[in-house]
Structures are given as structure tokens and as C-alpha cells.
Amino acid sequence: MKNKLLLGLAALLTHSALAQTPAALPPVKPTAFQADTFSIAKYGAVGDGQTSNTAAFRQAIAACAAKGGGVVLVPPGQWRTGPIELQSNVNLHVATGALVQFSEQRADYKLIKTNWEGLAAVRNQPLIYGKNLENVAITGRGILDGAGEAWWMVQKPRTLESDWKRLVASGGALNEKQDRWYPSAQALKGTTVKEPGVLTEEKKNIADFEDIKDYLRPDFLVLDGCKRLLIEGVTFQNSPAWTVHPLLSDDVIVRNVTVINPPYSPNTDALDLESCRNGIVEGCSFSAGDDGICIKSGRNEQGRARGVPTENFLIRNTTVYRAHGGFVIGSEMSGGARNIYASNLTFIGTDIGLRFKTTRGRGGVVENIFIDHITMKDILNEALLFDMYYMIKDPSPQVAGSKERPASPPKPVDAGTPQFRKIYISDVTCNGAKTGILVRGLPEMAIQDISIKNAVLKSEQGLVCIEADRINLTNVTLLPTQTDPVMEVHNSRNITLDGIRYAPGAAVLLRVSGPEKAQNIKLANTDTSKAKQALELGAGMNKKVVAMPKKW
């Protein structure tokens, strides 16, 4: 079968927009499809918004694959369906005017063994799934709706009173505090289980998880162990959990994709590149209930045993409107991440801008990360965050009202000790954040080799740098509203602050503390006269540790 509107599609999809890829990255192998077109309507699908078309999708995909591949066309209309399983050499093309509405009936999805947040687990099958495929795509200008509202927990404080009453009246289950609604008793029960869904020696079989099935929300799109992937043009909305999730896949192109998930929807990351190699992400627009652009590679021992980093990616020309983090590496990064280039990204209203997160036990090395031309506005927390205390409290928190930071005991360095190093960031602006830059390493493993150049950051706090080594700020303007101090450096060494600009009248420009570790702190090419106090030393500090400009 032929469709004249799609005759040129195969040629279009073989085009690679990688002319500007950094020389250090290998070329991405593009997809290519036969022009043969298999419309789901020819296999009995009815686009009336009421008819279930699960069988029609399955038959059209099977017929396409049997003929050596081509295009499975979803024409304009509203097409209800259950889960879709892709096959090699198939391009699922969702045309302009097409809305694919996934079933809100949780029973339509079966439990399968898969991977969740970096661990072997049992989950409900993804809405769209492919495993060990080659040359596969989802393209078009249509919309895919995941009916996530059938799966999500809803918090009362985030809900209008009228909507809350409607939810409670619809059924489901409430927690003991009566402030969280779950779509079923099964979903609520999942909150009482330690690491629900994770496969263990005690729970090895799918049947072991049937009693919490409704809690184990499916991802929207999972392409697992695949090669040559293209996801282009489509809109994903209302995902039950992670949205676009290539896993252990090579040669991944994500282009001009839109993700729209409500801010209250749990775990609805827009894009998760997990243990993937060679790819490009460009021209996308994301709004999610969790992180936006995420780089991952497995969690803890399982991630280290897998040992597959996410590497060789170019990410550019993308906007994240609302998410926990705009561009994120971690926290499941136990297999490492390297050779990532990110450019021309815009974050508006995200909780955090550039977010590097990990914790003890993860292990893994994140290195050779190159980021430039980042624009941020109305960031709730940190504009730039490098944090090794993700999801845990600092064991030695700062005493309220005191400038001194208490000693934080180190732990032995082992396979579970994570590392952040060799991260290069330039040309960044942020208009509004709680903290401009926060670097927080571990006492046993400093965050190392971070370079930030040509930045203007307006925030409440300026720079907070703890347990770090070889951190360089060059031509950075810090405009915090809290200026006591503008920059704090604690338990860190080899810190160069070169060409720092700040608003006149700052209470303290630089505070240095941590006499046991502080070494070689240098402030250069900076006018210190505009601050009421240029340098403040913490208890026990030797002023020789800090090199100041000649005139200060």
C-alpha cells in the first residue's frame, strides 16, 4: 500500500542534522524506512474516540514488519487503544490531527519484568514498548495521551477543593492522614512496601507483585536494547510515569518532541536516556512533574555491574518550562556518564536548572560534560547544582544562626563512592533563583574540576562551595540579595575566582572556612572595594590560604 502524502517520508527520515556535532562525538546512525504504508484504518481501526483499536494497531504493525518494514499510519481521528508493541523497521507515524488515547483501564496492562529507576523490577508494561529492535521510529505531528490520571496519586494541598471532593467521591483510597488520594486500594498498599516492584530473592516472580499492581505505574515509551531509534515531532502527554525512556540503546535521535505532564504528576520525567550510546536531542519542549532532560545509567550495585554509561550525546535547542530539573545527570548514574554536550537550553520555572545529583552507594563516574549557552528564569532553588547528598540530609547540618559549618565525618572510599569531575559550563544567565551555584561534595570525595565561565546569576544566595577541588569561576557575575557572604568556600582547595562581579555594598564578598582542608583559594581580577568586607575567615583559618588581589 502507498500513501502519496508519505512517499517522501523515508528520504526525510534518513537525513541527519548532525553537521554541527562536536568532533569528539561519533556520528549517529540514522533510521531509514521503506515507503510502504499500512494505515490502522485498513485493519479495522475506528477513530471515533470510543472504539478500542488495540488489535488494529497490533495487526498493522505485524503486517508492516512482515513486509520488511515501512510506515504504520495513524490518520486524523481519535484512536483509543491499549498498549502498543513495536517491531523492527517500523515507523509509527501519528499524523497531524491524530490523537492516540491510551486506555485508562489498568487491567488492560499486564505486569512484566523490566527495569525501574536503575533496578531490575516488575512494572506494568509500557504504553509503547520495543525490546531488542533495530531501525524503529515514532514520528508525526499527532498527540499521544497516556491517561496518567488513572494511575497518579494526588495530594490534597495541590488540588482545588472542588476537584478533591470529586476525586474522593469517585472511589479510590485515602492514606491515614486523608491528604493523599490513590486510584485504588492496591495503589495505596504499594506505599507500605519497601522498594515496591524491585525483584529480590524473596520476590522473583511476577505473581509476587499482583497485590500492588496498580502502584507499579507504567512508563509511556520504553525502547530497551534497541539500535537506530528516531522519535520526532510527536507530543506525549499525561504519562503515568517516565515518558520517553530509551534504555541500553544505541544511535538515538529525539527531535522536535513535546512532553506535557502536569506539575503534580509523580515521576513523570520527560526524557530519560539510560545507559544509551550515541545520540542527539534537539528542538524539544518539555513540561513535566519530575525532571526534564535526564541522563541515567543504573543504580547502585546493579548499575555498576551493568557498567554501561550514557555517553556521546549532543543535546541542544530545547526548552524545559516546568520540571524538578532542567538538565539533569543522576541520581541513578552508577554506570557513569561521559562525553555529553549540551547547548542552547532554556529553563523557565524549573525547580533547579542544571542539576547533577548522586549519593553514597551509587558509585559511578560522571565526567567530560560540556555545557554552554543556558538561559534560566524563575528557578525555584539552585540555578547550578552539584550535590552528593541527594535524598539524604547532611549528617552534620549547619547550626541555625551560625556561620561556622560543623565537621562532617568522611566514610571509606569504595565502589559505592560516586564521582563528579571534568564538567565545563559557559555562557549562562539566570534571572531569579534561590542559589546561584551550589557545590556540595562528600568529605571523602570532593567534587572536582568544575569550570564555570561567562555567567550572570541573579539569586538569593550567590556561591556555596563545600568539599570541592579545582573549581574555577571566570568572568562570573553574582547578584544575590543575601550578601553575607556573596561567595562561601568551605573545606575546599584549589579554588580560583577570577573576574567576579557583584553589586556594590555587599556585606562580605568571600568567606573561607574549614582549616583542615582549605588550600590555595585565589580571588583575582576582582574589584573588592565595592564590598564592605572583602574577606572573612572562619574559625582557625590561616589567611595565607587565600590569595587576594593586590588592591583590596
N, C-alpha and C positions, 0 to 999 in steps of 0.2 A: 504494500500500500504506500502511496505517496501523498504528501500534503504540500501543495505548492508554497504555502507560507513558510515551510520549514526546509525547503530544498537547500538553502544556503547555510543552514544551521551547523552542519558538520564542519564546513570550512571555517566558520566563525569560531567554533569551539577549539579548533586546533591552534588558533592564534595565541601566542604567548606574549604578554605585556611585561616582559622581564628585561627590556633593554637597559634599564637603569639599575638592575640588580648589582649590589656591591660585588667586586671581582672575587672576593673571598668565598662567595657562595656558589655552589654548583647550580647548573641550570635545572629548572623544574620540568620534568617530562609532562607534556600536556595530554589531555584526553583527545580522542578522535572517534567519531561515530558514523555509522552508515546513515544515509538519508532516509531509509525506510522508516515509516511512521505507523504506529499502532495506537489508534485512539481508543481510550477506555470505553467510549460510547459504542464502538463496534463490538464490544464484548458484554453489552447489556447494561452498562452504567447509565444511571438516570440522574441528571443534575438538578433535582428538584429540592434538595436540602432535606429530604425525608427518607429517601430510599438508601438502604445500605449497599455500598458498592465494593465491599471488601473482595468478593470473588472476581469482579470485573478487573480490579487492579491486578490481582494475582494472575489472572489469565492473560491479560495484555502483556505483563512483564515476562511471563513464561514464553509466550509466543514470540516476542521480540528477541529474547535470548536464544530461542531455538533456531531462529533465522540468522544467527550470527551477530545480533545486536541492532541498535538503531534508536529511535525516539519513541517513547511511550508518551502520548499526548493526553494531557488533561485539558480539555477545551473550556471555554467560558461556561460558568454554571456553578452551583453549589453542590459539592460531591461529598456525601457522608461516607466514612469508611472506618474500618478497624485498622489494626497495624498493617504496615506495608513492608514486604521484604524485597530488597533489590537484588539484581543479578549482574554479573559482569557484562560489559559492553552495552549497558542500558543507560540512556539519558531520560530520566523522568522530567518531562517538560511541562511545567504548570503555566499555562498561557495567561496573558493579561485577561482579567475578568473571571478567572477561576478561583474559587475558594474551596480548598480541601479541608473539610471539617472532620476531625478525628472523633471517634466515639467517646462519649462521656460515661459509658458503661464500663466500669472497672473490670467486670467479668470477661470482657472481650479481650483482655490482655492476660497472657499466661506468664507464670514465673519462669525465668531462665537463669542459668549460671552465666555470670558476666563479671564486670569489674565496676566498682563504685568508689570514687574518691581514692583511687590507687590501690584498692584491696580486692582480692577475689571475693565475689559476693553473689547473692541471689537477688534479683530485682524483677519487676515486671518488664516484659520485653519492650524495647524502644518502639516508639510510634513508627519510625522508619529505621530499618536495620539492614546492614550488609556485613558479611564476615568473609574474609579471605577472597575478596573480589578484586578485579582489575579492570580499569577503564570504566568508571561509573560516574554519573553526574545527576544533579538536581538543578534544573535551570528554569528560566522563565520569569515573568513578572507577576505571577499569581501569589496567592496567600495560602499558607498552611496554618491552621488553627489547632492547637494541641489540647483544647478543653481542659486546661490545667485546673480550672476551678473545681473539677470533680475530684481532685487529689489534694489540693492545698489545705494546710492548716491556716486558720485565720485568727489573728489576735484582736481582741476586743478594743484595745486602745487605738488601733489603727483603722477602725471601722466606724462608719456613721451608725448612730443608734438605730435608725430605721433598717439599715442593712443587717446589723447584728440580730435584731429581732427576727428578721426574715430567715436568716441562716438557722437560728436556733429552732424556729418553728418548722423548718424543712426536715428536721431529723438530725442525724449525726450524733456526736457525743461531745461533752464538755469535760475539761480537766477539773481537778479538785477545786482550783481557785475560781473556776467559772469564767476565766478570761481568755481561754483558747478553745476554739471550735475545731473539731475534726470531722471529716465526712462520714466516718463510721467508727464503731467500737474497735474494729481491727486496727484502724489507723491510730487511734488513741493508745491501744495496747503496745504498739511499736515504740512509743516514747518511754516505756518502762523497761525495755530490753537493752542490755549493754551491747553496743555495736550491732544494732539490728541489721540483719541481712548479710553479715560477714560470715563466710564459710570458715568453720573451725573443725577440730577433731570431734567435738561433741555434736556439731551440726554440719553434716556433709551432704545431705540430700535436699532436693528442692522441697520435698514434703515437710521438712522440718520448719519451713517458714510460712506455711499456709495460714497459720493463725495470725500473722501480721501482714498478710499480703497487701492490704490497702495502704499500709505505711510505706511500702517499698516502691515509691513513685518511679515511673519510667523516665529515661531521657527522651528527648524528642528525636534526634537523629544520631545514631551511632554507626560509624564505619570502622570496623575492627579488623586490623591486619590486612588492609587494602592497599592497592597501588594505583596511582594516577586517578586522583579524585578532582572533581570540579563541582563547586556549589556556587551558583551565580544567579543574581537577580531576584531571587525569591524572598518573600517575607515569612518569617517564623514568628508566631505569636502565641501567648498563653501556654508556654511549655510547662509540663508537670514538674520537671527538674532541669538538669543541664539541657541546653538547647542544641547547639551544634558541637558534636564531640567526635572528631577523628581520633582514633586510638591505635597506636602501633602501626601507623600507616605512612606511606612514602609518597612524595610528589602530590602535595595537597594545595589546591587553589581555592580560595574563598574570596569571591569578588562581588561587590555591589549587593551584598546581602543585608537585609534589615531584620533585626530581632526586637520585638516589643513584648516585654513581660512586665506585669505590674510591680511597683516597688515593694509590695508586701509579699510577693510570691517567693517561697523559700527555695534556696539552692538553684535558682534559675539563671546560672551563668549564661552569658550569651554565646561565647565561643571558648571551648576547652581543647587545646592542642596537647594531647598527652602522648609522650614517647613517640612523636612523629618526626620524620626527617624530610627536609627539603620542601619548601613551600612558600607561598605568597598569600598575604591577606591584604586586600586593598578596597577602598571605596565603600566601606561598610558603615552602617548606622546602627548602634546598639543602645537599648534601654532595658535594664534587667533588674531583677530583685536580688541579685548577688553580683559577682564580679563580671566585668565586661569582656576584655581580651585576656585570656588566661593561658599561661604556659605551665604544663604539669608533666610529671614523669614517674608517678607511683609513690607509694607511701611506705616509709619505714623499711623493715627487713624485706618485704615483698618487692618494693620498688628497687632496692639495692640489688636484690637477686636478679630481677629482670634486667637491670643495668642498661636500659635504653634511654638516652637523653632525648629531649626535644632539641633539635639543632637545625641550623641552616634555614632560617626563616626570615623573610622580609615582610614587615607589617607597616602599612603606610596609608595615608589619606583616609583616615577613619575617625568617626565621631562617636563618643560614648556620652549619652545625655544623662543617664542616671544609672548608678551601679555602686556596689561596695568599693570597687577599684576600677580605674580606667584601663590601665595596662598593668597586668599582674604576673609575677612569677612566684609560684608556690600555692598553698603551702606544701602540697604533695609534689615535692621535687627531688625525691630520693634517688632517682636515676640521673639527675643532673639536667642542666640546660646550658647551651653554649651556641655561639655564633648566631645571635638574634639581633636583627637590625630593625629598629622602629623609627618611623619618621612621619612628620606631619599628622600628628594625632591631636584631637581636641576633646577635652573632658569638661562637661558642663553639669554641675550639680552632683558629681560623684562623691561618695564618702571620702575616698582617697584618690589621688591622681596616679602617680607611678608607685606601684606597691610591690615590694619584694618581701615575702613573708616565709618564715620557717620556724622550727623549734627543735629543741633537743630530741633526739631519737630519729629524726628524719634522715640525717646524713645527706650525701649528695653534694655536688659542687655546681654552683651557678657562676659562669664566667664568660668573658668575651661578649658582653652585651653592649650594643651601640645604639644610643637613643638621641634623636635631635628634632628640633622644631616641634615642641609640645606647647599647646595653648590650653590654659585652665581657667575656669571661672566658678566661683561659689563652691569651693571644695569644703566639705564639712569638717574634715580632720586634717591629715597631712597632705601637702602637695607632693612631696617626695618622701617615701618611707622605706627604710631598710630595717627590718625588725626580725630578730631571732627569738622573740618571746611570743610568737603567735598563739593566741588562745590560752595563754597562761599568764599569771601575774608574776611580776618581778619578785623574786624571793626576798629582796631587800629594798622595798619601796622607799622613796624619799619621804621624810617626815614633813608633814604639812607646816608651812611657815619657815622651814629651814632651807638654806641654800646648799648645805652640805649633803652629798649623796653617801649613804652608808655603804660599807664594804659588801660586795656581793661575792660569795664563795664560788670558786671555779669547781668544775667537775672534770674527771679524767677525759681526755680526748680519745674517742673510739670511733668505730664505724658509724655510729649514730650522730656524730658531731657534724652539723651542716657547715657549709662554707659559701659566702658571697665574696666575689673578688672580680677585679678587672671589669668594672662597669663604667661606661663613659657616656656622659649626658651633656648636651649642649643646646643652647638657644631655647630657653624655657621661660614662659611667662605664666604667672598665676595671680589673678585678681580676686583674692579672698580665700583664706584657709585658716584653720586653727594653728597649724605649724607649717613653716616653710619647708624645712628639711629636718627629718629625724633619722638618726643613725643609731641603732642600738644592737650592738653585738653581744656575744657571750663572754664572760670572764676568761674562759678557756679558749675562745676562738673569736678574735677580733674580725670585724668586717674590714676588708682590705681592698686597697687600690680602687677607690671611687674618685672619679673626676667629674666635676660639675663646672661648666663654663657658660658664660654669657646668659645669665638668668636674672629675671626681675620677679621677686616674690613678695606679694603683699599679704600679710597674715597677722594673727595674734602673737605668735611666737616666731622667732627667727630660725636660728640653727641650734639644734640639740644634738651633740655628738658624743656617744658613750661607747667605750670598748671598741675603738677603731684604730686602724693603722694605714698610713699612706692615703689620707683623704685630702684632695686638692679642690679648693674653690677658687676660680679665676674669673674676674670681672662679673661678680655676683652682687646684685642689689637686693638687700634685705630691708623690708619696710614693715616691721612688726609694730603693733600697737603697744605691746609689752616690751619694754627696752631694758629690763633689769635681769639678765643682760640681753643684748641683741644676739650674741653667739655664746654658747656654752660648750666647752670641751672638757670631758671627764674621762679619766683612765684611758687616755689615748696618746698615740705617739705619731711623729712624722705627719703632722697636720699643717698644711700650707693654706693660708687665707690671703689671697693675692688680689688686690684691686677690689676691695669690698666697699660698697657704697651703702649709705643708710641715711635716714632722716636726721636733721640737726636736733640736738637736745636730748639724745639718748642718755639714759641714766648710766649704763655700763655697756661699753662696746663688746668686750670679750672677758669671759670668766673662765679660768682654767683651774681644775681641781683633780685630785687623785694622785698624790705624790708618789705612790708606789709604782705607777706605770707611766705617768706623764713624761714625755720626752719630745724634744725637737718640735715645739709648737711655734710656727712662724706667721706673723702678720706683716704683710709687705704691701707697698704701693697703696696705702690706705690713709686717708686724712683722719687722724684720731682727734683732731682739735674740736670737732663738732660734738663729741661726746662729753658729758660731764665727768666721766671717769673712763679712761681708755682701757685699763686692765685691772681686773680684780682677781686675786689669787685665793684659792681655797686654803683651808687649814693645812699647815705643814708643807706648803708648796715653796719651792725654791724659784725665785724669779728668773734665774738663769735658764730655766727650762723654756722660757718664752722669749723669742726674738721679736722685738717691736721695731717699727720704722724709726729712722734716725731722729726724726722730729715728732715727738709725742709727749 
